[in-house]
């Protein structure tokens, strides 16, 4: 891969991240917080929302929040 192609790829990735942040990707933060509080026993959720405190959901929400 030559230098010009690498620069184009990096610019594309940076643009995608910026657009995703502007579009509300941070909407995952409240779900991460609710799941963490539920896991810690500080927040009671209905049975249909118990999945928020699962390992899989917390990892997913954490990764989505960081990206």
Secondary structure, DSSP 4 states (H G I P E B T S, - for coil): --HHHHHHHHHHHHHHHHHHHHTTGGGHHHHHHHHHHHHHTSS---GGGGGGGSHHHHHHHHHHHH-
